[in-house]
Amino acid sequence: QITLKESGPMLVKPTETLTLTCSFSGFSLSTSGVGVGWIRQTPGKALEWLAIFYWDNDKRLSPSLRSRLTITGDTSKNQVVLIMTNMDPVDTATYYCAKAQRLKGGSGARAYYFDYWGQGTQVTVSS
Amino acid sequence: QSVLTQPPSASGSPGQRVTISCSGSNSNMGSNFVNWYQQLPGTAPKLLIFNNDQRPSGVPDRFSGSKSGTSASLAVSGLQSADEADYLCAAWDDTLKCWVFGGGTKLTVL
């Protein structure tokens, strides 16, 4: 059974740094064609992809947020950590981590899709 | 403003068939496969369709997907009250270099 769970602060102040941890089970991040990504959903329901960490230690960040994001993975702990700096009230959202799976025969980021999602963690940015 | 365009709402009576559309551009849906997610109220998105028309194990065959050019559709047949949810489409965008999503379609079972 594949499960993912996000953890981190529910409330951060403007300009602070947000650190979120995704703890997962039921799969290994060292398996070829697997990744763990972060996606957020604003109160208006819009989804926005943030970052992804791949099985081969490669990583991709959203171009629009690249300067503020860091993603790391720890295969031995089954965890992926997302760090977002300089938080702003517009960053208030539910943050999800999700397992990514590569299509058979596919290559590159375009070949992946998110097949299992965590329950999400609500993050509010307010002073 | 979402990159992929979906109608905000759709509805149907129990037992009916409804379709939900998703439109994009050459850089996303025109070049890459589309995935569909179901999001029940207060829960995380759940994968419903991947690679345009494939169902993960456990997803009823009442749900089907198709894609043509820069548009895709999700069909739900034999509509049930349990199908009331938001449905979102997603694809990789070659120009933006990121995954993009539709704004979601709220399906109401009358």
Interface residues (C-beta under 8 A of the other chain):
Chain A: G37 I39 K45 A46 L47 E48 W49 R60 S62 P63 S64 Y96 L103 A109 R110 Y112 Y113 F114 D115 Y116 W117 G118 Q119 G120
Chain B: S2 S31 N32 F33 N35 T43 A44 P45 K46 L47 F50 N51 P56 D86 L88 A90 W92 D94 L96 K97 C98 W99 V100 F101 G103 G104
